[in-house]
Amino acid sequence: MKRDLFTTPQEAEAAFYEAFEKGDLDAMMGVWADDDDIVCVHPGGQRLTGTEQIREAWRQIFAAGQTLRFRLRNQ
């Protein structure tokens, strides 16, 4: 899978939230490093390690079909 390269943390953040809002698993995984050492902890969840566990967690979240919208602003 092709990984996107982001030139700023803000670009990576925007891509994350866009993928989240769209429920786009491939786009979401494009934000993550292609590395077995990556770690994700969803709120109230357990520690997930590696691409496979993280992909499966996002697949389950997106399969639930809930729609969320985010509005980011500088403070």
C-alpha positions, 0 to 999 in steps of 0.5 A, a space after each residue: 500500500 502506498 503511504 502518503 508523505 506529509 511535509 508538516 504535522 498539520 498535513 498529517 493531522 488533516 489527512 487523519 481527520 479526513 479519513 476518519 470522517 469519510 470512514 476510508 480505511 485505506 486513507 486512514 492507513 496511509 497516515 500511519 507508518 508502515 512499521 510493525 512497531 507502530 502503536 495505537 490506543 483508542 479511548 478506553 481501548 487496549 494498546 494495539 501494536 503493528 499494522 495488522 492490529 491497527 488496521 483491524 481496529 479501524 476496520 471495526 470502527 468504520 464498519 459500525 457506520 457512525 458518522 463523525 464530523 470534526 472542526 479543528 481550530 487554532 487556539 
